[in-house]
Amino acid sequence: MNNRTVDLSVIVVVYNQPESLRLILQSLLAQDFSGSYEIIVTDDGSSTEILRTFRDECGKNTIPAKYVWQPHRHFRAAAARNNGINISSGKIFLFLDGDLVPAADALRRHTEAHTSPKMMVAGNRKWRGELSSIKCLPSGPIEKVIKHLEDGFLVDEKSRQREEVERQRRKQWLASPHPWRACFSGNVSVGWSPEVWFDENFVGWGPEDWEFNHRLCTKHGYTPTYLDDITAYHLETPDAVGNVFRVGTHEEIVMYMKDTLYFFDKNPGELPIEEVFFGFPRFALYEHTNKWRVVPRPTSSSYDIKDVAAKARQWIAEYGGK
């Protein structure tokens, strides 16, 4: 099996998130899981504090742990995940983002869900951090922290509604012609095969995980599923929660638009334009500066989406995405 010597490789992508990484590692080192696994922290160019956190938490533990670093040149999650894949030994990969703390049974539940070789298993994410800072979490054993994240963290009603909407939407996607949409990269596991790699042409926050999901499920025979009882706690700041597309500057918006157009063009005739470009109506071009900005736009018609996507394509063709 190409040197696949452990049951599970947990690949955590991080960029300057030492506080949440500490909790992630503590949880991973205290899992209710009898199988063999390794922890791989793949760093997208952070300061030395991330490496220090990794050594503090994993240095004296018997569970194998690896660290890999790449220079920071914008957000390069695809390349970072590939760095983790390249040094892995697992028969299954579990991908975690650097702000997602897995529940105590996450590894066991992910592994048990892989009933055939080519499975893609997405877990649930519970939104935390909107009202209570991560610094307000109790000290002590990680079990105490996890219990607080589950039962004691302040979560507003809007976040609860968003959780439920996301959960129901993912179930609907599973039953749709595009079930791969139900799987996000933050808490998802896939069985190893040579086809498991991320397209490094994606730079910036964007659809690199959708391209990964779409390619594995439509071209390589992977079966996607979503299990809402596999939990990870999403520790986000209020600013991040308010910016759903994780972009704010003109440069970030342009990278997101270029990535989305690249994904769409890479799969001609296969992708629904309304679903791939659903975020574009949140962007507007200010003519006097020729710069893109995020604007509040709660609802969008199919025409709006197609119109903004066409405008973005024309602008990028004319100005080279600069």
C-alpha positions, 0 to 999 in steps of 0.5 A: 500500500505504498508504505501506508504503515498507520491507520490514519494521518491527521493533517493540520494546516495552520498559519499563525494560530498558536492558541487554537493549534495547542488545543487541537494537538491536545485533543489529538493526543487524548483521542478515544481511538485504539488504532494507530495514527500520526499527527502532521502539522503543515505550516503555511509560513508562520512565525516560530511560535507555531513550531514552538507550540508543536514541540511543546505539545508533541515533543514528549508524546509517543504518538508520531508527530511531524512538522513541515513548513513552507514560505508564506506567499499568500494563503496556500492551503492546497500546497500546505496539504500536499506537503503533509500528504508527501510525508504521511504514512496513513491509510486514511487522511483526516484534514483539519484546519488550524481553527478546528478542534476535534471532539474526543471521538473524532478520529474513531468515528472518521475511521469507522465510517470508512467502510470501503477504500474510496470514501470521503467522509465529512464531519460537522463543525460547531461554530464557536468564538463569535461571542467568547474569546478563545482566551476565555476557555478554562485551563486544565485538562483538554477534556474540560475544555472540550466539555466547555466548547460543547456546553458552556461556550456563548453562542448567539442565536444567529450562529445556531441558525447558521449551524442548522442551515449548514447541516441541512444544506449539506444533507440536501447536497448529498442527495443532489446531482453534486453530492461532493459539495457536502464535503468541506476541507476543514473536517474531512477524511479520505482513503489514501490513493495516488489521486489524493492531492490538491491542485496548487494552482489555487492561491488565496482563500477559495474553492481548492477543496471543492475542486479536490472533492469534485475531482475525486468523486466524479473522476476517481470513484470516491463516495462522499458522505456527511456525518453530523455526529463527527464534531469539530469546534470552529474557533473563529473571531467575530471579524472572520465570522462577519466575512464569510468569504475570508476576503476583504482587500482588492487583491484577496477578492481578485485571487478568489475570483481567479480561483473560482473561474479556474475551477469552473473552466477546468471542468467545462459543462460539469458545474452549475454556474449559480452554485460555483459563483454564488459568492460573486454578487457580494463583490462590486467594482468601484469604477473610479478606483477600478478596485473590487470591494465586498458589499452587503447583498443578502440575496442574489438572483441567478441573473445577478450571479451570471452578470457579476461572474461575466463582469469579473471574467472580463475585468481579469482578462483586461487587467490580468487580475492585478 
